[in-house]
Amino acid sequence: MIFISLNSKSIQKLAEQFGYLPYMIERYFQFLGEDQTKQLLEANEKPLTPSIRVNTLKIDKETLRNRLESKGIKLESIDWINYGFKIRNSPINLGSTHEYLQGFYYLQSVAPMLPSLILNPKPNEVVIDMCAAPGGKATHLAQIMNNEGNLILIERNRNRIPALEINLRRLGVSNSIVINEDAVNLSKMNLKVDKILLDAPCTGEGLIRQDSSRKRSKTMKDINKLSRIQRKLLKTGLNS
């Protein structure tokens, strides 16, 4: 790993040009080098293409496609997930359609669809989501499990549970139980599980394309604190 001084002219220039805190650019240099850092910063300036995950617990992909296209929404299938669409154009708010309110789809970026697919839970398994709110991955797990088996959803923050429960109800999830608990205490629950999904708390830098304020919202102190939490959660999950 190459360590570069925070006073580097290149780092300062890029931080000012793209609006980041300098320490973030320094970290990117250490991980990626200068050329790939520039590519990352330029990519983060491009708007993210919205996407949806069809909720096959309630509707099939083609029926939803027909309903949304009749409203003037232009869809593009996602190659590697047979129930996902990229939204190429929409004359209406995707979070206010009848189809959304009925739970026929979930507004979800493409990358967050991957973890549940990779975990690939089976209908007869016991599965835990260690940090479940607001429910994007939890409802996806239930969908893959066809609402069978047992889905245990742990959420430490009581204030985030209402959003989780709303999404569970809206999407028709019936194989889940919500537990208000810190997932670091998972081993004390004496649960026998087949698979665990952990989307640990993080700085949210991956959401910069959606929220540019994240370029300057976290400090190294925040990163160090979150990394300690992540290590605890990962250790707990591996030992459960």
C-alpha contacts under 8 A as a table, 3 or more apart, distances in Angstrom:
res1	aa1	res2	aa2	distance
1	M	30	Q	6.15
1	M	31	F	7.23
2	I	29	F	7.99
2	I	30	Q	5.57
3	F	30	Q	5.81
4	I	8	S	6.96
4	I	26	E	6.70
4	I	29	F	7.42
4	I	30	Q	7.10
5	S	8	S	5.43
5	S	26	E	7.61
6	L	11	I	6.93
6	L	12	Q	7.73
6	L	22	P	6.98
6	L	23	Y	6.71
6	L	26	E	6.29
7	N	11	I	7.24
7	N	12	Q	6.84
8	S	11	I	5.32
8	S	12	Q	6.34
9	K	12	Q	5.16
9	K	13	K	5.93
10	S	13	K	5.11
10	S	14	L	6.15
11	I	14	L	5.30
11	I	15	A	6.02
11	I	22	P	6.45
11	I	25	I	5.93
11	I	26	E	6.26
12	Q	15	A	5.06
12	Q	16	E	6.17
12	Q	22	P	6.09
13	K	16	E	5.28
13	K	17	Q	6.02
14	L	17	Q	4.91
14	L	18	F	5.97
14	L	19	G	7.93
14	L	20	Y	7.90
14	L	25	I	7.31
15	A	18	F	5.56
15	A	19	G	5.47
15	A	20	Y	4.72
15	A	21	L	6.04
15	A	22	P	5.26
15	A	25	I	6.36
16	E	19	G	5.17
16	E	20	Y	6.74
18	F	41	L	7.11
19	G	215	K	6.69
19	G	216	R	7.64
20	Y	24	M	6.72
20	Y	25	I	7.10
20	Y	215	K	4.78
20	Y	216	R	5.65
21	L	24	M	5.67
21	L	25	I	7.12
21	L	215	K	6.60
21	L	216	R	5.40
22	P	25	I	5.29
22	P	26	E	6.35
23	Y	26	E	4.97
23	Y	27	R	6.26
23	Y	220	M	7.79
24	M	27	R	5.14
24	M	28	Y	6.32
25	I	28	Y	5.04
25	I	29	F	6.18
25	I	37	T	7.62
26	E	29	F	5.07
26	E	30	Q	6.34
27	R	30	Q	5.04
27	R	31	F	6.27
28	Y	31	F	5.11
28	Y	32	L	5.61
28	Y	33	G	6.98
28	Y	34	E	8.00
28	Y	37	T	5.78
29	F	32	L	5.28
29	F	33	G	4.38
29	F	34	E	5.40
29	F	37	T	6.06
30	Q	33	G	5.98
32	L	35	D	7.70
32	L	36	Q	5.54
32	L	37	T	5.85
33	G	36	Q	5.85
33	G	37	T	6.09
34	E	37	T	5.09
34	E	38	K	6.30
35	D	38	K	5.29
35	D	39	Q	6.47
36	Q	39	Q	4.88
36	Q	40	L	6.12
37	T	40	L	5.03
37	T	41	L	6.19
38	K	41	L	5.13
38	K	42	E	6.11
39	Q	42	E	5.19
39	Q	43	A	6.07
40	L	43	A	5.07
40	L	44	N	6.18
41	L	44	N	5.15
41	L	45	E	6.70
42	E	45	E	5.34
42	E	46	K	7.19
43	A	46	K	5.50
44	N	47	P	7.57
44	N	208	I	6.42
44	N	209	R	5.03
45	E	209	R	6.31
46	K	209	R	6.72
47	P	209	R	5.94
47	P	210	Q	7.16
48	L	209	R	6.07
48	L	210	Q	6.71
49	T	86	K	6.71
49	T	87	I	6.68
49	T	88	R	7.21
50	P	86	K	5.98
50	P	87	I	5.42
50	P	88	R	7.74
50	P	107	L	7.88
50	P	108	Q	7.60
50	P	109	S	6.30
51	S	84	G	7.26
51	S	85	F	5.53
51	S	86	K	4.17
51	S	87	I	5.34
51	S	107	L	6.35
51	S	108	Q	5.80
51	S	109	S	5.40
51	S	110	V	6.42
52	I	84	G	5.80
52	I	85	F	5.43
52	I	86	K	6.53
52	I	87	I	7.51
52	I	105	Y	6.29
52	I	106	Y	5.55
52	I	107	L	4.61
52	I	108	Q	5.20
52	I	109	S	7.00
52	I	110	V	7.98
53	R	83	Y	6.05
53	R	84	G	4.55
53	R	85	F	6.61
53	R	105	Y	5.48
53	R	106	Y	5.20
53	R	107	L	6.50
53	R	108	Q	6.30
53	R	113	M	7.91
54	V	59	I	7.47
54	V	60	D	7.37
54	V	61	K	6.16
54	V	64	L	7.56
54	V	83	Y	5.17
54	V	84	G	5.78
54	V	85	F	7.75
54	V	104	F	6.22
54	V	105	Y	4.44
54	V	106	Y	6.61
55	N	58	K	5.89
55	N	59	I	6.28
55	N	60	D	7.61
55	N	83	Y	7.72
55	N	103	G	7.00
55	N	104	F	5.15
55	N	105	Y	4.87
55	N	106	Y	6.88
55	N	143	Q	6.90
55	N	171	L	6.89
56	T	59	I	4.96
56	T	60	D	5.37
56	T	61	K	7.22
56	T	83	Y	7.52
56	T	104	F	7.57
56	T	143	Q	6.64
57	L	143	Q	6.00
57	L	146	N	6.72
57	L	147	N	7.59
57	L	171	L	7.53
57	L	172	G	7.09
58	K	103	G	7.34
58	K	104	F	5.94
58	K	171	L	7.48
58	K	172	G	7.40
59	I	63	T	6.83
59	I	64	L	6.71
59	I	104	F	6.04
60	D	63	T	5.59
60	D	64	L	6.42
61	K	64	L	5.32
61	K	65	R	6.09
61	K	82	N	7.98
61	K	83	Y	5.77
61	K	84	G	8.00
62	E	65	R	4.85
62	E	66	N	6.18
63	T	66	N	5.27
63	T	67	R	6.36
64	L	67	R	5.07
64	L	68	L	6.12
64	L	99	E	7.95
64	L	104	F	7.39
65	R	68	L	5.31
65	R	69	E	5.93
65	R	75	L	7.46
66	N	69	E	5.23
66	N	70	S	6.10
67	R	70	S	5.31
67	R	71	K	6.90
68	L	71	K	5.24
68	L	72	G	6.88
68	L	73	I	5.62
68	L	74	K	7.99
69	E	72	G	5.04
69	E	73	I	4.81
69	E	74	K	6.10
69	E	75	L	7.35
70	S	73	I	7.27
72	G	90	S	6.55
72	G	91	P	6.58
73	I	87	I	7.34
73	I	88	R	7.74
73	I	89	N	5.79
73	I	90	S	4.46
73	I	91	P	6.63
73	I	92	I	7.84
74	K	87	I	6.09
74	K	88	R	5.34
74	K	89	N	5.05
74	K	90	S	6.35
75	L	85	F	5.96
75	L	86	K	5.80
75	L	87	I	4.94
75	L	88	R	5.75
75	L	89	N	7.39
76	E	85	F	5.35
76	E	86	K	5.05
76	E	87	I	6.45
76	E	88	R	6.79
77	S	82	N	7.54
77	S	83	Y	7.93
77	S	84	G	6.16
77	S	85	F	4.59
77	S	86	K	6.29
78	I	81	I	5.75
78	I	82	N	6.86
78	I	83	Y	7.80
78	I	84	G	5.51
78	I	85	F	5.44
78	I	86	K	6.52
79	D	82	N	6.99
81	I	84	G	5.72
87	I	90	S	7.00
90	S	93	N	7.32
90	S	94	L	7.57
92	I	96	S	7.93
92	I	97	T	7.84
93	N	96	S	5.59
93	N	97	T	7.03
94	L	97	T	5.95
94	L	100	Y	7.11
94	L	107	L	7.82
95	G	100	Y	6.03
95	G	101	L	7.63
95	G	107	L	7.56
96	S	100	Y	6.42
96	S	101	L	6.77
97	T	100	Y	5.19
97	T	101	L	6.36
98	H	101	L	5.12
98	H	102	Q	6.06
99	E	102	Q	5.15
99	E	103	G	6.39
99	E	104	F	5.33
99	E	105	Y	7.05
100	Y	103	G	5.16
100	Y	104	F	5.70
100	Y	105	Y	5.69
100	Y	106	Y	7.11
101	L	104	F	7.62
101	L	170	R	6.96
102	Q	170	R	6.30
102	Q	171	L	7.41
103	G	106	Y	7.12
103	G	170	R	4.81
103	G	171	L	4.35
103	G	172	G	7.20
104	F	171	L	6.85
105	Y	171	L	7.63
106	Y	136	G	7.38
108	Q	112	P	6.91
108	Q	113	M	7.23
108	Q	136	G	7.01
109	S	112	P	5.91
109	S	113	M	7.07
110	V	113	M	5.52
110	V	114	L	7.45
111	A	114	L	5.66
112	P	115	P	6.44
112	P	136	G	7.99
112	P	137	K	7.32
113	M	116	S	6.34
113	M	117	L	6.77
113	M	137	K	7.19
113	M	140	H	7.72
114	L	117	L	5.19
114	L	118	I	6.09
115	P	118	I	5.13
115	P	119	L	6.12
115	P	137	K	7.64
115	P	197	L	7.68
116	S	119	L	5.09
116	S	120	N	6.10
116	S	121	P	7.73
116	S	137	K	6.22
116	S	140	H	6.45
116	S	141	L	5.76
116	S	197	L	7.58
117	L	120	N	5.02
117	L	144	I	7.86
119	L	195	K	7.43
119	L	197	L	7.32
120	N	141	L	7.89
120	N	144	I	7.13
121	P	125	E	6.70
121	P	127	V	7.13
121	P	141	L	6.85
121	P	144	I	6.72
121	P	145	M	6.11
121	P	195	K	7.08
122	K	125	E	5.45
122	K	144	I	7.40
122	K	145	M	5.43
122	K	149	G	7.62
123	P	144	I	7.65
123	P	145	M	4.24
123	P	146	N	6.28
123	P	147	N	7.26
123	P	148	E	4.82
123	P	149	G	4.97
124	N	145	M	7.77
124	N	148	E	6.39
124	N	149	G	4.38
124	N	150	N	7.57
125	E	149	G	5.12
125	E	150	N	6.41
125	E	193	V	7.48
125	E	194	D	5.93
125	E	195	K	7.70
126	V	149	G	5.96
126	V	150	N	4.70
126	V	151	L	6.01
126	V	152	I	7.53
126	V	192	K	7.57
126	V	193	V	4.95
126	V	194	D	5.37
126	V	195	K	6.81
127	V	150	N	6.24
127	V	151	L	4.97
127	V	152	I	6.12
127	V	193	V	5.90
127	V	194	D	5.93
127	V	195	K	4.92
127	V	196	I	5.67
127	V	197	L	7.73
128	I	151	L	5.88
128	I	152	I	4.69
128	I	153	L	5.90
128	I	154	I	7.41
128	I	193	V	7.20
128	I	195	K	6.50
128	I	196	I	4.72
128	I	197	L	6.14
129	D	132	A	5.35
129	D	138	A	6.52
129	D	151	L	7.62
129	D	152	I	6.36
129	D	153	L	5.03
129	D	154	I	6.14
129	D	196	I	5.97
129	D	197	L	4.81
129	D	198	L	6.06
129	D	199	D	8.00
130	M	153	L	6.45
130	M	154	I	5.02
130	M	155	E	6.85
130	M	183	A	5.59
130	M	196	I	7.20
130	M	197	L	6.32
130	M	198	L	5.31
130	M	199	D	7.34
130	M	200	A	7.95
131	C	153	L	7.33
131	C	154	I	5.67
131	C	155	E	5.17
131	C	156	R	7.27
131	C	183	A	7.15
131	C	198	L	6.35
131	C	199	D	6.14
131	C	200	A	6.43
131	C	201	P	7.91
132	A	135	G	5.57
132	A	137	K	7.36
132	A	138	A	6.09
132	A	153	L	5.49
132	A	154	I	5.71
132	A	155	E	5.51
132	A	164	L	7.37
132	A	199	D	7.97
133	A	136	G	7.63
133	A	138	A	7.98
133	A	155	E	6.26
133	A	160	R	6.00
133	A	161	I	6.31
133	A	163	A	6.99
133	A	164	L	5.00
134	P	160	R	6.62
134	P	161	I	7.26
134	P	163	A	5.48
134	P	164	L	4.40
134	P	167	N	7.38
135	G	138	A	4.80
135	G	139	T	5.72
135	G	163	A	7.73
135	G	164	L	5.05
135	G	167	N	6.32
135	G	168	L	7.12
136	G	139	T	5.62
136	G	140	H	6.35
137	K	140	H	4.91
137	K	141	L	6.11
138	A	141	L	5.13
138	A	142	A	6.39
138	A	153	L	7.23
139	T	142	A	5.04
139	T	143	Q	6.16
139	T	167	N	7.59
139	T	168	L	6.45
139	T	171	L	7.19
139	T	173	V	6.72
140	H	143	Q	4.95
140	H	144	I	6.26
141	L	144	I	5.18
141	L	145	M	6.16
141	L	151	L	7.92
142	A	145	M	4.99
142	A	146	N	6.06
142	A	147	N	5.15
142	A	148	E	7.46
142	A	151	L	7.05
142	A	173	V	6.36
142	A	175	N	6.97
142	A	176	S	7.75
143	Q	146	N	4.97
143	Q	147	N	6.17
143	Q	173	V	7.80
144	I	147	N	7.77
145	M	148	E	5.52
145	M	149	G	6.92
147	N	173	V	6.26
147	N	174	S	5.99
147	N	175	N	5.22
148	E	175	N	5.79
149	G	175	N	6.47
150	N	175	N	5.48
150	N	176	S	6.04
150	N	177	I	7.93
151	L	175	N	5.86
151	L	176	S	4.45
151	L	177	I	6.44
152	I	176	S	5.68
152	I	177	I	5.17
152	I	178	V	6.27
152	I	179	I	7.41
153	L	176	S	6.83
153	L	177	I	5.98
153	L	178	V	4.74
153	L	179	I	6.05
154	I	178	V	5.96
154	I	179	I	4.82
154	I	180	N	6.04
154	I	181	E	6.17
154	I	182	D	7.37
154	I	183	A	6.40
155	E	158	R	7.17
155	E	160	R	7.62
155	E	161	I	6.87
155	E	178	V	7.46
155	E	179	I	6.29
155	E	180	N	5.15
155	E	181	E	5.82
155	E	182	D	6.66
155	E	183	A	7.27
156	R	180	N	5.48
156	R	181	E	4.68
156	R	182	D	4.47
156	R	183	A	6.88
157	N	160	R	5.55
157	N	161	I	6.98
157	N	180	N	7.15
157	N	181	E	7.86
158	R	161	I	5.40
158	R	162	P	7.99
158	R	180	N	6.31
159	N	162	P	6.80
160	R	163	A	5.76
160	R	164	L	6.67
161	I	164	L	4.96
161	I	165	E	6.12
161	I	180	N	7.73
162	P	165	E	5.09
162	P	166	I	6.08
163	A	166	I	5.12
163	A	167	N	6.30
164	L	167	N	5.31
164	L	168	L	6.26
165	E	168	L	5.00
165	E	169	R	6.19
166	I	169	R	5.24
166	I	170	R	5.99
167	N	170	R	4.98
167	N	171	L	6.00
168	L	171	L	5.44
168	L	172	G	6.06
168	L	173	V	5.10
168	L	174	S	7.83
169	R	172	G	5.06
169	R	173	V	6.17
170	R	173	V	7.91
173	V	176	S	6.83
181	E	185	N	7.52
182	D	185	N	5.87
182	D	186	L	7.61
183	A	186	L	5.09
183	A	233	L	6.73
183	A	236	T	7.79
184	V	187	S	7.58
184	V	232	K	6.47
184	V	233	L	5.44
184	V	236	T	5.81
185	N	188	K	5.48
185	N	189	M	7.10
185	N	236	T	7.66
186	L	189	M	5.41
186	L	190	N	7.55
186	L	191	L	7.82
186	L	236	T	6.77
186	L	237	G	7.63
186	L	240	S	7.15
187	S	190	N	5.90
187	S	191	L	7.46
187	S	236	T	6.81
187	S	239	N	7.51
187	S	240	S	5.69
191	L	240	S	7.97
192	K	240	S	7.98
193	V	196	I	7.49
193	V	240	S	7.95
196	I	237	G	6.91
198	L	233	L	7.86
198	L	234	L	7.55
198	L	237	G	7.71
200	A	229	I	7.96
200	A	230	Q	5.83
200	A	233	L	7.25
201	P	226	L	6.66
201	P	229	I	7.64
201	P	230	Q	6.95
202	C	223	I	7.76
202	C	226	L	6.04
202	C	227	S	7.82
202	C	230	Q	7.98
203	T	218	K	6.74
203	T	222	D	7.54
203	T	223	I	6.69
203	T	226	L	7.47
204	G	207	L	5.53
204	G	208	I	7.43
204	G	214	R	7.06
205	E	208	I	5.47
205	E	214	R	6.23
205	E	215	K	7.29
206	G	209	R	7.51
207	L	210	Q	5.33
207	L	211	D	6.07
207	L	214	R	7.46
208	I	211	D	4.85
208	I	212	S	4.95
208	I	213	S	7.32
208	I	214	R	5.64
208	I	215	K	6.58
209	R	212	S	6.33
211	D	214	R	6.09
212	S	215	K	5.73
213	S	216	R	5.91
213	S	217	S	6.17
214	R	217	S	4.91
214	R	218	K	7.06
215	K	218	K	7.76
216	R	219	T	7.91
218	K	221	K	7.96
218	K	222	D	5.91
218	K	223	I	7.33
219	T	222	D	5.17
219	T	223	I	6.50
220	M	223	I	4.90
220	M	224	N	6.11
221	K	224	N	5.20
221	K	225	K	6.18
222	D	225	K	5.12
222	D	226	L	6.09
223	I	226	L	5.16
223	I	227	S	5.99
224	N	227	S	5.12
224	N	228	R	6.37
225	K	228	R	5.35
225	K	229	I	6.55
226	L	229	I	5.02
226	L	230	Q	6.09
227	S	230	Q	4.94
227	S	231	R	6.15
228	R	231	R	5.20
228	R	232	K	6.32
229	I	232	K	5.18
229	I	233	L	6.21
230	Q	233	L	5.16
230	Q	234	L	5.98
231	R	234	L	5.11
231	R	235	K	6.00
232	K	235	K	5.21
232	K	236	T	6.11
233	L	236	T	5.03
233	L	237	G	6.11
234	L	237	G	5.12
234	L	238	L	6.15
235	K	238	L	5.22
235	K	239	N	6.18
236	T	239	N	5.24
236	T	240	S	6.19
237	G	240	S	5.26
